[in-house]
Amino acid sequence: MADSTVWWIAAGLLVAAELLTGTFYLLMLAIGAAAGALAAHAGLSLSAQLVAGGVTGGVAVLVSYLARRRRPGDPSPRADRSVNLDVGETVQIDAWGADGTAQIRYRGAPWTAVLRPGHAPHPGPHRVIELVGSRLLVEPA
């Protein structure tokens, strides 16, 4: 079996594994295997094929990782109004405790409210930003 055939089979297996697992980085490694196959078609030695495949796959993974890291992530489902109808609602906070939490009644039940970092605690109306477990993350309205 020719070296290029082995490389193409490896690329196909990596693509199939990506389809089964959803790991985007396996596609980048498949690009590296394709580069190894192209190096084999060009008649390069096995060590040159390995270098071409490894370097190309490694660079593709690195570029993909850095691009993904710079892009803002999706908001947490806990902070998404279409998932959690409490997000965006207004609650009244009468007093903050020394631990930075407030005990409030919301929807007829007791809740613990936590102030979003970067805001000073003061009584008054607050907007629910996110639901974290059984706590409401709030900011001044």
C-alpha positions, 0 to 999 in steps of 0.5 A: 500500500502506498504511503499516500493511501495510508495518509488518506485513510488516516485523514478519513478516520480522523474526520469520521472520529470528529463526526462521532465526537464533535471535537473540532480539533480532530478536523485540524489533525485531519488537515495535517494528515492530508498534508502528509498525503500531499507530501507522499504524492510529491515523492518526499521521504517518510520523515518529510511526510511526518514533519509535513503532517505533524507541523501542518496539523499542529499549526492548524490546531494552534490557530484554531485554539487561538481563534476560538479563545479570542472569540467571546463565548456563548452566554450561559444558559442560566443568563439567557432569557429564552431559557430562564424567564427570571432573567431580566425581572426586577426584585426589591432588595431592602437590605444587604447582609455582611456576606454580600447576599440579601434574603428576598421574597421572589415569586412567593418564595424565599431567595438569596440574591447575590450582587454582580461584581463591580456594583456597590450594595445598596437597597432598592430595585435590582434586575436579575442577571442570572440564576446560579443554583438557587441564588439570583445574581442581580445588578442595580436596576 
